Amino acid sequence: MHFPLRHALITTLLVITAQTASATALSECLGFAPADKVLIVNADDIGMHPDLDKAAFALLDQRKIQALSIMPPTPNFAAAAKMARDRKLAVGVHLTLTNEWQDKQPWGSVLPPSEVPSLYNPQGRLWATTQEVAQHAKPAEVKKELLAQIASVRAAGLTITHLDAHMVFWAASPALLEIYTELPRETGIPIVMQGYAMPTFMQHDATRQLQADGIVTPDAYFMHYNPAKRIPGQRYAGYDSWIGTLPAGINHLAIHPAEDSPSARTSIADLVLRLSDFEVWNGSLIQQLGKDLKYTDYRAMRALQEKVNTGGKTCLSR
């Protein structure tokens, strides 16, 4: 066989294998078969606006998604926390160091600005971008604020199942990455590595290394944050084709649903995308397309992280 053709065939087989075999030992740790394609659909940005929160809880109430992540510094946090408490619902924490909306959606840190001054820009707001956080924020203040956000969710009477990062701040610098990946060992809570810009096989390589180091995290992460591709009044079809390509292993999909209202139109710059996400995941077609998948949430991963932290041997040690 001519070498370039053989090389292409081997590459194709490797890709197929990566998509049909278990990505890591995590699936079996959680009681799934190695080839099972397991999905967690998680609504992000809870607490940012009442119409985001209503949409996410509506999807959860109907079991159309499996999890959500709440933002402790945001204006509707207390109301969203009550909605979760009333349902006896455990939540993720959408750890937040930035405010990309500035005056449209004003929020700051959980700690007083005097305790974490490097998290603020000269206008007295959180930095708008993760690059600015990486450039200006002191690591000690970042860590202090993240732990305070976790504590605030616990103080609201909620059980925390997982941690993820608003605007994927951990990717902005090695120091931020180190702080983020230390959190499971310090708190007993799994983290989500949001590597959606990486090919799946690269995500699997990275998460396998993290899991071997005692950090419980899903095998792969996906997100369709593409406002330019969302057209008002037209159903977004991108999830339809994507769901058929889901690899084996534990997969996290972040979505951003919202309901419509005059307030949402004023406050939420990317509302068209969020309305689109709600339409898709509230509809019957996507549920039908995903009928052969397995679904889970983060409760078992939280228990596994706690077991790892005790120092005993676990199924991830194989």
Summary of the structure (lengths in Angstrom):
residues: 318
radius of gyration: 19.7
end to end distance: 37.0
largest distance: 68.2
contacts: 1068
relative contact order: 0.18
helix: 48%
strand: 13%
